[in-house]
Amino acid sequence: MSARIATSGLAKRLLRNITKRTPKSASFLAARNYVSLQLHHRRSVLTSAQSYIPTRSFSSDADDLLNAPRESMPFDVLIVGGGPSGLAASIRIKQLCQEKDIDLSVCVVEKGSEIGAHILSGNVFDPKALEELLPGVDWKKELEETQESTATAVTSDEFLMLTKDKSYPLPSVFLPKQLDNHGNFVISLGQLCRYLGGIAEELGVEVYPGFSASEVLYNEDKSAVMGIATRDMGIDKDGNPKDTFERGVELHARQTLFAEGARGSCSEELISHFKLRDGKNEQTYGLGIKEVWQIPEEKFKSGFVQHTLGYPLQSKWNDSTFGGTFLYHQEPNLVHAGLVIGLDYENPYINPYKEFQRWKEHPDIREHFEGGTCISYGARVLNEGGLYAIPKLTFKGGALIGCSAGFLNSVKIKGSHTAIKSGQLAGEAVFESLSSTEKAPVSETFEVSEDDLMEVSSFEDKMKDSWVHKELFEVRNTHAAFSKFGFLPGLAYSGFAAHITKGNEPWTLEHKTRDADFTKEAKNFEPIEYNAPDGVLTFDLLTNLQRSGTYHDDDQRAHLRIKPHLENIPESVSMQKYAAPESRFCPAAVYEYVEDEKSNSPKLVINAQNCVHCKCCSIKMPGEYINWTVPEGGGGPNYQVM
């Protein structure tokens, strides 16, 4: 019975936000009726659930708790993910609600403990989309006033080719125009999202951080999406409910927009369920690993931006490893530095984290960190497949937006601006569709029926007519060129496409192989020796992991699960054929092999509590043997300045 009371408490947390954030355009009477109806529904569900739950002494009690009816809440629009695209969509819908005097309820759920907690990006920010979303708003001033974070104008933009000991600047005339960063700003994307979250709430969006979307809800024949269910809280590592158990909540919506970021668990399920990637290229990913440093004033160069190719990832002209590094100076004294490596690399002995540490030791790089202090660490995957890897965006009941779909421009090394634009256009398309029907908003009907569900195909049309499509079209073949031809030929092809053809080549380079399948057997390579960390410039992984603020309750079911039909891979394939690449590519030391005393053979240990939610393991594991599911809401990293 205590578990049902806890569940009621969770619903009341949601309900308090409804009463606080009732849209200004809604009448007081409608708001009061809505809240009254929701309270009545919750009390009815609670009463019926309590009537059949036995005492805790019966063995069936756990099953009863875990299968008890979930409380539900209806919305016109539900957005899964509080990143740039999701917040942009919510803001645009509410802007249109005010302009047209129509009341649509909009809800954003975010698995991080707060908006921005799971956001990680370079980030040299192209403000084009944001300024289209917020015309006439001095976002730079407001960002500083609300978040104490300075958007620092780019003043110096250099691109270096590195060898082991030297660096050679590449003249801008040879670089793609899209790499020009003048007019852009060095920012913390997490802080920008917190700023956008505040705007969304002021407009009447209901924003709920700390809630993990664990299940996609379909209609009866699974032809349409009805919403999502949040993960149950308070289940121990053996799958039994604890005294703190809270049943998840069902959030229903006429339209559900999935803005989970790259490799989102619900988004990947939808892509598979609705076959949204049929006829498209296989998506390919990069892993970004990043640190933020505070440096002495005499070392700081406001607005300095640097990118590098070559060492340590490429040492030969035809190296197939795709990737490079970035280093940005943000006021007042921050350095954002990181490495991005394409996950289609072949050598299983590559350790991306240690490659990043090795890069910092380069004589022309280490000077940027001298006298400084590392204050934050994190990692996240990013989409690199480009235009032809973007799946079909819409389905009945919802759509994919932002990096859930994959609008990152890997040549420009940016995806935040395209994510924001996709959210803005999705918001417009959804508003137009919902407001053009004769069906009343949820604030009047208090429910979502199957008849309310529709496919907003106009969103896909809007994206194809936007500058996002044009930008991605110009570089549509570049990542595939690196994969097919190697480092220098790929670089040459990128220049050719950017300066001459602008995407109008009479051919398309296909990419049909998963990143996991690019990994070659260990017998083809030699182990790589890396320098020991010095604790000043370079760090061991577990020390750096503490700087991510990562936390998960140890006593919960691991959210990283071996797929049942692939259990043989960690047992007899990964170590034996590939020398256990997961013990190296994971940037959080989640996976390790230990000697099993009984069998005298290596056994996989999954340290799920270390996970920074980068999603790399779901992509690069041999055979993709890991199923990445969401942990309890609020778990994971707690990034502040990423």
C-alpha positions as CSV (number, residue, x, y, z in Angstrom):
1,M,0.0,0.0,0.0
2,S,2.9,2.4,0.8
3,A,4.1,1.9,-2.8
4,R,0.7,3.2,-4.2
5,I,0.9,6.2,-1.9
6,A,4.4,6.9,-3.3
7,T,3.0,6.7,-6.8
8,S,0.3,9.1,-5.8
9,G,3.1,11.4,-4.6
10,L,4.8,11.3,-8.0
11,A,1.5,12.3,-9.7
12,K,1.0,15.1,-7.2
13,R,4.5,16.5,-8.1
14,L,3.3,16.7,-11.7
15,L,0.0,18.1,-10.7
16,R,1.6,20.9,-8.7
17,N,3.4,22.0,-11.8
18,I,0.0,22.1,-13.7
19,T,-1.5,24.5,-11.2
20,K,1.6,26.7,-11.2
21,R,2.1,26.8,-15.0
22,T,-1.5,27.0,-16.3
23,P,-1.1,28.8,-19.7
24,K,-2.1,32.5,-19.4
25,S,-4.4,32.0,-22.4
26,A,-6.5,29.5,-20.6
27,S,-9.4,30.7,-18.5
28,F,-9.4,30.2,-14.7
29,L,-12.5,28.0,-14.9
30,A,-10.9,25.7,-17.5
31,A,-7.7,25.4,-15.5
32,R,-9.7,24.7,-12.3
33,N,-11.8,22.0,-14.0
34,Y,-8.7,20.4,-15.6
35,V,-7.0,20.1,-12.2
36,S,-10.1,18.9,-10.5
37,L,-10.6,16.2,-13.1
38,Q,-7.0,15.1,-12.9
39,L,-7.3,14.8,-9.1
40,H,-10.5,12.8,-9.4
41,H,-8.8,10.5,-11.9
42,R,-5.8,9.9,-9.7
43,R,-7.9,9.2,-6.6
44,S,-10.0,6.7,-8.6
45,V,-6.9,4.9,-9.8
46,L,-5.4,4.9,-6.3
47,T,-8.5,3.6,-4.7
48,S,-8.9,0.8,-7.3
49,A,-5.3,-0.2,-7.0
50,Q,-5.3,-0.2,-3.2
51,S,-8.4,-2.5,-3.2
52,Y,-6.5,-5.4,-4.7
53,I,-2.9,-5.0,-3.5
54,P,-2.2,-7.6,-0.8
55,T,-0.1,-7.1,2.2
56,R,3.7,-7.1,1.7
57,S,4.0,-10.6,3.3
58,F,2.6,-12.4,0.2
59,S,4.9,-13.5,-2.5
60,S,2.6,-12.1,-5.2
61,D,2.9,-8.6,-3.8
62,A,5.8,-7.6,-6.0
63,D,4.1,-8.7,-9.2
64,D,0.9,-6.8,-8.1
65,L,2.9,-3.6,-7.5
66,L,4.9,-3.8,-10.7
67,N,1.8,-4.5,-12.8
68,A,-0.6,-2.0,-11.0
69,P,-2.4,0.4,-13.3
70,R,-0.4,3.5,-14.1
71,E,-1.8,6.9,-13.7
72,S,-2.1,8.9,-16.9
73,M,-2.0,12.6,-18.0
74,P,-3.1,13.9,-21.3
75,F,-1.5,16.7,-23.4
76,D,-1.9,18.1,-26.8
77,V,1.8,17.9,-27.4
78,L,4.4,15.8,-25.5
79,I,8.1,16.3,-26.1
80,V,10.6,13.7,-25.0
81,G,13.9,15.4,-24.3
82,G,14.8,18.8,-23.0
83,G,17.6,19.6,-25.4
84,P,17.8,22.3,-28.1
85,S,15.3,20.8,-30.5
86,G,12.7,19.8,-27.9
87,L,12.8,23.2,-26.2
88,A,12.7,25.0,-29.5
89,A,9.6,23.0,-30.5
90,S,7.8,23.7,-27.3
91,I,8.6,27.4,-27.5
92,R,7.5,27.7,-31.1
93,I,4.1,26.0,-30.3
94,K,3.4,28.3,-27.4
95,Q,4.4,31.4,-29.4
96,L,1.8,30.4,-32.0
97,C,-0.7,29.7,-29.3
98,Q,-0.3,33.3,-28.1
99,E,-0.4,34.7,-31.6
100,K,-3.6,32.8,-32.6
101,D,-5.2,32.7,-29.1
102,I,-5.4,28.9,-29.1
103,D,-4.7,26.9,-25.9
104,L,-2.6,23.8,-26.6
105,S,-1.0,22.0,-23.6
106,V,2.6,21.3,-24.1
107,C,4.8,19.1,-21.9
108,V,8.6,18.4,-22.0
109,V,10.0,15.4,-20.1
110,E,13.7,15.2,-19.5
111,K,15.6,12.3,-18.0
112,G,18.4,14.5,-16.6
113,S,18.1,15.8,-13.0
114,E,17.6,19.3,-14.5
115,I,17.5,20.8,-17.9
116,G,21.0,20.8,-19.3
117,A,22.3,18.1,-17.0
118,H,22.8,15.7,-19.9
119,I,23.8,18.2,-22.5
120,L,27.3,18.1,-23.9
121,S,28.6,19.8,-27.0
122,G,31.8,21.5,-28.3
123,N,30.3,24.2,-28.7
124,V,31.0,26.9,-31.3
125,F,27.4,28.0,-31.8
126,D,25.8,29.3,-35.0
127,P,23.0,31.6,-33.8
128,K,21.0,31.6,-37.1
129,A,18.3,29.3,-35.9
130,L,18.0,30.7,-32.4
131,E,17.6,34.2,-33.8
132,E,14.9,33.0,-36.1
133,L,13.1,31.4,-33.1
134,L,13.5,34.4,-30.9
135,P,13.5,37.4,-33.3
136,G,14.4,40.7,-31.7
137,V,15.6,39.1,-28.5
138,D,19.1,39.8,-27.2
139,W,19.8,36.2,-26.3
140,K,23.4,36.8,-25.5
141,K,22.5,39.4,-22.8
142,E,19.7,37.3,-21.4
143,L,21.9,34.2,-21.3
144,E,24.4,36.1,-19.2
145,E,21.8,37.6,-16.9
146,T,19.9,34.3,-16.3
147,Q,22.8,31.8,-16.4
148,E,25.9,33.8,-15.7
149,S,27.3,32.3,-18.9
150,T,29.0,34.4,-21.6
151,A,28.4,33.8,-25.3
152,T,31.9,34.7,-26.5
153,A,32.3,36.0,-30.1
154,V,34.8,34.1,-32.2
155,T,37.8,36.3,-32.8
156,S,40.4,33.9,-34.1
157,D,39.8,30.7,-36.1
158,E,42.6,28.3,-37.0
159,F,42.9,24.8,-38.4
160,L,46.1,22.8,-37.8
161,M,47.5,19.6,-39.3
162,L,49.4,17.8,-36.5
163,T,52.3,15.4,-36.7
164,K,53.6,13.9,-33.5
165,D,55.8,16.9,-32.6
166,K,54.9,19.7,-35.0
167,S,51.8,21.6,-36.3
168,Y,51.1,23.1,-39.7
169,P,48.3,25.7,-40.2
170,L,46.0,25.0,-43.1
171,P,45.2,28.2,-45.1
172,S,41.5,29.1,-45.0
173,V,41.3,29.2,-48.8
174,F,41.7,25.4,-48.8
175,L,39.0,24.8,-46.2
176,P,35.3,24.4,-46.8
177,K,33.4,27.7,-46.3
178,Q,31.2,26.0,-43.8
179,L,34.2,25.8,-41.4
180,D,34.4,29.6,-41.1
181,N,33.4,30.4,-37.6
182,H,33.4,34.2,-37.7
183,G,30.0,35.4,-36.6
184,N,29.6,32.4,-34.3
185,F,29.9,32.2,-30.5
186,V,31.7,29.9,-28.0
187,I,29.0,28.9,-25.5
188,S,28.0,26.2,-23.0
189,L,25.1,24.4,-24.7
190,G,23.9,23.1,-21.4
191,Q,23.6,26.7,-20.1
192,L,21.8,27.7,-23.3
193,C,19.3,24.9,-22.8
194,R,18.6,26.1,-19.2
195,Y,18.0,29.5,-20.7
196,L,15.6,28.1,-23.3
197,G,13.9,26.0,-20.6
198,G,13.1,29.2,-18.7
199,I,11.6,30.8,-21.7
200,A,9.5,27.7,-22.4
201,E,8.1,27.7,-18.8
202,E,7.3,31.4,-19.0
203,L,5.3,30.7,-22.1
204,G,3.3,28.0,-20.3
205,V,5.2,24.8,-21.2
206,E,5.2,22.2,-18.5
207,V,8.8,21.1,-18.1
208,Y,9.5,18.0,-16.0
209,P,13.2,17.1,-15.5
210,G,14.0,13.8,-13.7
211,F,11.6,11.6,-15.6
212,S,12.9,8.9,-17.9
213,A,10.8,7.9,-20.9
214,S,11.1,4.1,-20.7
215,E,8.3,2.9,-23.0
216,V,6.6,4.1,-26.1
217,L,2.8,3.7,-25.9
218,Y,1.0,2.6,-29.0
219,N,-2.6,2.3,-30.0
220,E,-4.2,-1.2,-30.0
221,D,-2.9,-2.3,-33.4
222,K,0.5,-0.4,-32.9
223,S,-0.1,1.7,-36.0
224,A,0.2,5.0,-34.0
225,V,2.0,6.5,-31.0
226,M,-0.2,7.5,-28.1
227,G,2.6,8.9,-25.8
228,I,5.2,7.4,-23.4
229,A,5.4,5.9,-20.0
230,T,8.0,7.0,-17.5
231,R,10.2,4.4,-15.8
232,D,9.1,2.9,-12.5
233,M,11.2,4.2,-9.6
234,G,12.4,2.2,-6.5
235,I,13.1,-1.2,-8.1
236,D,16.1,-3.0,-6.7
237,K,18.9,-4.7,-8.7
238,D,17.0,-8.0,-8.6
239,G,13.8,-6.5,-10.0
240,N,11.9,-6.3,-6.8
241,P,10.0,-3.2,-5.6
242,K,11.5,-1.4,-2.6
243,D,9.7,0.6,0.0
244,T,10.3,3.7,-2.1
245,F,8.6,2.2,-5.2
246,E,6.7,4.5,-7.4
247,R,4.9,3.3,-10.5
248,G,5.6,5.2,-13.7
249,V,3.2,7.6,-15.2
250,E,1.6,7.4,-18.7
251,L,1.8,10.6,-20.6
252,H,-0.6,10.6,-23.5
253,A,-0.6,13.2,-26.4
254,R,-2.2,14.0,-29.7
255,Q,1.4,14.5,-31.0
256,T,4.6,13.1,-29.4
257,L,7.9,14.6,-30.6
258,F,11.0,12.6,-29.8
259,A,14.0,14.8,-29.1
260,E,16.2,12.4,-27.2
261,G,19.5,13.2,-29.0
262,A,21.7,10.8,-30.9
263,R,20.8,7.1,-30.4
264,G,17.8,7.8,-28.2
265,S,16.3,4.6,-26.9
266,C,12.7,5.4,-27.7
267,S,13.7,6.9,-31.1
268,E,15.6,3.8,-32.1
269,E,12.6,1.7,-31.2
270,L,10.4,3.9,-33.4
271,I,12.8,3.8,-36.3
272,S,12.7,0.0,-36.2
273,H,9.0,-0.3,-35.5
274,F,7.8,1.9,-38.3
275,K,10.8,1.0,-40.6
276,L,11.7,4.7,-40.9
277,R,15.2,3.9,-42.2
278,D,14.2,1.8,-45.1
279,G,15.9,3.0,-48.2
280,K,18.3,5.2,-46.2
281,N,22.0,5.0,-45.5
282,E,23.0,3.3,-42.2
283,Q,23.6,6.0,-39.6
284,T,27.2,6.4,-38.5
285,Y,28.3,8.0,-35.3
286,G,31.2,9.8,-33.7
287,L,32.2,9.7,-30.0
288,G,33.0,13.1,-28.5
289,I,35.1,13.3,-25.4
290,K,35.4,16.6,-23.7
291,E,37.0,18.5,-20.8
292,V,36.5,22.0,-19.6
293,W,39.4,23.9,-18.0
294,Q,39.8,27.1,-16.1
295,I,43.1,28.7,-17.1
296,P,45.1,31.7,-15.9
297,E,44.2,35.1,-17.3
298,E,47.6,35.4,-19.1
299,K,46.9,32.2,-21.1
300,F,43.3,33.1,-22.0
301,K,42.5,34.3,-25.6
302,S,38.9,35.4,-25.8
303,G,37.1,33.9,-28.7
304,F,40.0,31.7,-29.9
305,V,38.9,28.6,-31.9
306,Q,41.2,25.8,-33.0
307,H,40.5,22.5,-34.8
308,T,43.1,19.9,-35.7
309,L,43.5,16.8,-37.9
310,G,46.3,14.3,-38.1
311,Y,48.0,13.2,-34.9
312,P,47.0,11.3,-32.9
313,L,44.2,9.7,-34.9
314,Q,45.7,9.8,-38.4
315,S,49.4,9.0,-39.1
316,K,49.2,7.9,-42.7
317,W,47.7,9.5,-45.8
318,N,45.1,6.7,-46.2
319,D,44.2,6.2,-42.6
320,S,40.5,5.3,-42.4
321,T,40.0,6.6,-38.8
322,F,37.8,9.7,-39.1
323,G,38.1,12.4,-36.4
324,G,39.9,15.4,-35.0
325,T,40.0,17.7,-32.1
326,F,38.7,21.1,-30.9
327,L,39.8,23.8,-28.5
328,Y,37.7,26.9,-27.7
329,H,38.3,29.8,-25.3
330,Q,35.1,31.1,-23.6
331,E,35.0,34.1,-21.3
332,P,35.9,34.7,-18.5
333,N,38.6,32.0,-18.5
334,L,37.3,28.7,-19.8
335,V,38.8,26.3,-22.3
336,H,36.5,23.8,-23.9
337,A,38.7,21.0,-25.4
338,G,37.9,17.6,-26.8
339,L,38.3,14.9,-29.4
340,V,35.8,13.4,-31.8
341,I,36.4,10.0,-33.3
342,G,34.3,8.3,-35.9
343,L,33.0,5.0,-34.5
344,D,33.6,3.3,-37.8
345,Y,37.2,2.9,-36.9
346,E,38.8,-0.6,-37.5
347,N,41.5,-1.1,-34.9
348,P,40.0,-2.6,-31.7
349,Y,43.0,-1.5,-29.7
350,I,42.1,2.2,-30.1
351,N,41.2,3.8,-26.8
352,P,39.4,7.1,-27.6
353,Y,39.8,8.5,-24.1
354,K,43.6,7.9,-24.0
355,E,43.9,9.3,-27.6
356,F,42.4,12.5,-26.2
357,Q,44.9,12.5,-23.3
358,R,47.7,11.9,-25.7
359,W,46.6,14.9,-27.9
360,K,46.9,17.2,-24.9
361,E,50.6,16.3,-24.6
362,H,51.4,17.6,-28.1
363,P,53.9,20.5,-27.6
364,D,51.7,23.0,-29.5
365,I,48.6,22.0,-27.6
366,R,49.7,21.6,-24.0
367,E,50.5,25.3,-23.7
368,H,46.8,26.1,-23.7
369,F,46.4,24.2,-20.4
370,E,49.5,25.2,-18.5
371,G,48.7,26.5,-15.0
372,G,45.0,25.6,-15.5
373,T,42.6,23.3,-13.7
374,C,40.3,20.7,-15.2
375,I,36.8,21.3,-13.8
376,S,34.5,19.1,-15.9
377,Y,34.6,15.9,-18.0
378,G,32.0,14.1,-20.2
379,A,31.3,12.3,-23.4
380,R,28.5,11.9,-25.9
381,V,27.9,10.3,-29.3
382,L,26.9,12.4,-32.3
383,N,25.3,11.6,-35.7
384,E,27.7,11.8,-38.6
385,G,25.9,10.0,-41.4
386,G,24.5,13.2,-43.0
387,L,21.6,13.8,-45.3
388,Y,21.1,10.3,-46.6
389,A,21.2,8.7,-43.1
390,I,18.2,10.8,-41.8
391,P,15.2,8.5,-41.4
392,K,11.7,9.3,-42.4
393,L,10.7,11.9,-39.8
394,T,7.0,11.4,-39.2
395,F,4.6,8.6,-38.2
396,K,1.0,8.6,-37.0
397,G,1.0,10.3,-33.6
398,G,4.5,11.9,-33.7
399,A,7.8,12.7,-35.2
400,L,11.6,12.6,-34.7
401,I,13.4,15.9,-34.3
402,G,16.9,17.1,-33.7
403,C,19.6,14.6,-33.2
404,S,17.1,11.8,-32.7
405,A,16.8,12.1,-36.5
406,G,20.4,13.2,-37.1
407,F,20.7,16.7,-38.6
408,L,24.4,17.3,-37.6
409,N,26.7,18.7,-40.2
410,S,29.9,16.8,-39.7
411,V,31.9,19.1,-42.0
412,K,30.8,22.2,-40.2
413,I,31.2,20.3,-36.9
414,K,27.8,21.6,-35.7
415,G,24.4,20.3,-35.0
416,S,22.8,22.6,-32.4
417,H,21.6,25.1,-35.0
418,T,20.0,22.5,-37.2
419,A,18.5,20.8,-34.2
420,I,16.9,24.1,-33.1
421,K,15.6,24.8,-36.6
422,S,14.1,21.3,-36.8
423,G,12.3,21.9,-33.5
424,Q,11.0,25.2,-34.7
425,L,9.6,23.7,-37.9
426,A,8.2,20.7,-36.1
427,G,6.4,23.1,-33.7
428,E,4.9,25.0,-36.6
429,A,3.8,21.9,-38.4
430,V,2.2,20.4,-35.3
431,F,0.5,23.6,-34.4
432,E,-0.9,24.0,-37.9
433,S,-2.2,20.4,-37.9
434,L,-3.8,20.4,-34.4
435,S,-5.3,23.9,-34.7
436,S,-6.8,23.1,-38.2
437,T,-9.0,20.2,-36.9
438,E,-12.4,20.5,-35.4
439,K,-11.2,18.6,-32.3
440,A,-11.0,20.6,-29.1
441,P,-7.7,21.0,-27.2
442,V,-7.0,18.7,-24.3
443,S,-7.6,21.5,-21.9
444,E,-11.3,21.2,-22.8
445,T,-11.6,17.4,-23.4
446,F,-9.2,16.2,-20.7
447,E,-8.4,13.1,-22.8
448,V,-6.5,11.8,-25.9
449,S,-8.4,9.4,-28.1
450,E,-7.2,7.3,-31.0
451,D,-9.2,9.6,-33.3
452,D,-6.9,12.5,-32.2
453,L,-3.8,10.8,-33.7
454,M,-2.5,11.9,-37.1
455,E,0.7,12.0,-39.1
456,V,2.0,15.5,-39.6
457,S,3.8,14.9,-42.8
458,S,4.1,18.6,-43.5
459,F,7.0,18.7,-41.0
460,E,9.1,16.6,-43.5
461,D,8.1,19.0,-46.3
462,K,9.1,22.0,-44.2
463,M,12.6,20.5,-43.5
464,K,13.2,19.8,-47.2
465,D,12.3,23.4,-48.0
466,S,14.6,24.8,-45.2
467,W,18.2,26.0,-45.2
468,V,19.0,22.9,-43.1
469,H,18.4,20.6,-46.1
470,K,20.5,22.9,-48.3
471,E,23.3,23.0,-45.8
472,L,23.4,19.2,-45.5
473,F,23.0,18.6,-49.2
474,E,26.2,20.5,-49.9
475,V,28.2,18.0,-47.8
476,R,26.1,14.9,-48.4
477,N,29.0,12.7,-49.5
478,T,31.8,13.9,-47.4
479,H,31.7,11.5,-44.4
480,A,31.3,8.5,-46.7
481,A,34.3,9.8,-48.7
482,F,36.5,9.6,-45.6
483,S,35.2,6.1,-44.9
484,K,35.7,4.8,-48.4
485,F,39.0,6.6,-49.5
486,G,40.9,7.3,-46.3
487,F,42.2,10.5,-44.5
488,L,43.8,12.7,-47.2
489,P,41.6,11.6,-50.1
490,G,38.6,12.2,-48.0
491,L,39.9,15.6,-47.0
492,A,40.5,16.4,-50.7
493,Y,37.0,15.2,-51.6
494,S,35.5,17.5,-48.9
495,G,37.3,20.5,-50.4
496,F,36.1,19.5,-53.9
497,A,32.5,19.2,-52.7
498,A,32.5,22.4,-50.7
499,H,34.2,24.6,-53.2
500,I,33.1,23.2,-56.6
501,T,30.1,20.8,-56.7
502,K,28.3,21.9,-53.5
503,G,26.7,18.6,-53.3
504,N,25.7,18.4,-57.0
505,E,28.0,15.5,-57.8
506,P,26.2,13.1,-60.2
507,W,26.7,10.2,-57.8
508,T,25.9,9.3,-54.2
509,L,28.3,7.5,-51.9
510,E,26.4,4.9,-50.1
511,H,27.1,3.8,-46.5
512,K,25.3,0.5,-45.6
513,T,27.5,-0.9,-42.8
514,R,27.0,-0.5,-39.1
515,D,29.8,1.0,-37.1
516,A,30.1,-2.1,-35.0
517,D,30.8,-4.1,-38.2
518,F,33.8,-2.0,-39.1
519,T,35.8,-3.4,-36.2
520,K,38.4,-5.9,-37.4
521,E,39.8,-8.8,-35.5
522,A,42.6,-8.0,-33.0
523,K,45.1,-10.4,-34.8
524,N,45.4,-7.7,-37.5
525,F,46.8,-5.1,-35.1
526,E,49.3,-4.5,-32.4
527,P,48.3,-3.2,-28.9
528,I,48.8,0.5,-28.5
529,E,51.0,1.8,-25.7
530,Y,49.8,5.0,-24.0
531,N,51.7,7.2,-21.5
532,A,50.7,7.0,-17.9
533,P,48.7,10.0,-16.8
534,D,50.6,12.7,-14.8
535,G,47.6,13.9,-12.8
536,V,48.2,17.5,-14.0
537,L,47.7,17.6,-17.7
538,T,46.5,14.1,-18.3
539,F,44.3,12.0,-16.0
540,D,43.2,8.4,-15.4
541,L,39.7,7.8,-16.4
542,L,38.1,7.2,-13.0
543,T,39.6,10.5,-11.7
544,N,38.1,12.4,-14.6
545,L,34.8,10.6,-14.3
546,Q,34.3,12.2,-10.9
547,R,34.2,15.6,-12.7
548,S,31.1,14.5,-14.7
549,G,29.0,14.5,-11.5
550,T,27.7,11.1,-12.6
551,Y,25.4,9.3,-10.1
552,H,23.1,6.3,-10.3
553,D,21.5,4.5,-7.4
554,D,23.5,1.3,-7.0
555,D,20.4,-0.7,-6.0
556,Q,18.5,-0.6,-9.2
557,R,18.3,-2.8,-12.3
558,A,21.2,-2.1,-14.6
559,H,20.0,-0.1,-17.6
560,L,22.7,-1.6,-19.8
561,R,21.5,-5.1,-20.7
562,I,22.9,-7.8,-22.9
563,K,20.4,-8.8,-25.6
564,P,19.3,-12.3,-24.8
565,H,20.0,-13.6,-28.3
566,L,23.5,-12.2,-28.2
567,E,24.7,-13.5,-24.9
568,N,27.4,-15.6,-26.6
569,I,29.3,-12.5,-27.8
570,P,30.7,-11.3,-24.4
571,E,31.2,-14.9,-23.4
572,S,33.1,-16.2,-26.4
573,V,33.5,-13.6,-29.1
574,S,34.4,-10.1,-27.9
575,M,37.5,-11.0,-25.9
576,Q,38.6,-13.9,-28.0
577,K,38.3,-12.2,-31.5
578,Y,38.4,-8.5,-30.8
579,A,40.5,-8.2,-27.5
580,A,37.5,-6.7,-25.7
581,P,37.2,-3.4,-27.4
582,E,34.4,-2.3,-25.0
583,S,37.0,-2.1,-22.2
584,R,38.7,0.6,-24.2
585,F,36.0,2.6,-26.2
586,C,33.7,3.2,-23.2
587,P,34.6,6.7,-21.9
588,A,33.3,5.8,-18.4
589,A,35.0,2.5,-17.5
590,V,31.6,0.7,-17.5
591,Y,32.8,-2.5,-19.1
592,E,35.6,-4.7,-17.8
593,Y,36.6,-8.3,-18.0
594,V,37.7,-10.1,-14.9
595,E,38.9,-13.7,-14.4
596,D,36.1,-16.0,-13.4
597,E,37.5,-18.2,-10.6
598,K,35.2,-21.1,-11.4
599,S,35.9,-21.3,-15.2
600,N,39.3,-19.6,-15.3
601,S,38.0,-17.6,-18.2
602,P,37.3,-13.9,-18.6
603,K,33.9,-12.7,-17.5
604,L,32.2,-9.4,-18.4
605,V,31.4,-7.0,-15.5
606,I,29.1,-4.1,-16.3
607,N,29.6,-1.1,-14.0
608,A,26.4,0.6,-15.0
609,Q,26.7,3.2,-12.2
610,N,29.6,4.8,-14.1
611,C,27.5,5.4,-17.2
612,V,27.6,9.0,-18.6
613,H,24.8,8.2,-21.1
614,C,27.0,8.7,-24.2
615,K,25.3,5.7,-25.9
616,C,28.6,4.5,-27.5
617,C,28.2,0.9,-26.2
618,S,24.9,0.5,-28.1
619,I,26.7,1.4,-31.3
620,K,30.3,0.0,-31.2
621,M,29.8,-3.3,-29.3
622,P,30.6,-6.4,-31.4
623,G,27.3,-7.4,-32.9
624,E,25.6,-4.5,-31.0
625,Y,25.0,-6.8,-28.1
626,I,24.0,-4.2,-25.6
627,N,20.5,-2.8,-25.3
628,W,20.8,0.7,-23.8
629,T,17.7,1.4,-21.7
630,V,17.0,4.4,-19.4
631,P,17.9,4.2,-15.7
632,E,15.7,5.9,-13.1
633,G,15.0,9.5,-13.8
634,G,17.6,12.0,-12.6
635,G,20.4,9.5,-12.9
636,G,23.5,9.9,-15.0
637,P,25.9,12.9,-15.4
638,N,25.2,16.3,-14.0
639,Y,27.0,18.6,-16.4
640,Q,27.1,22.3,-15.5
641,V,29.3,24.0,-18.1
642,M,29.3,21.6,-21.0
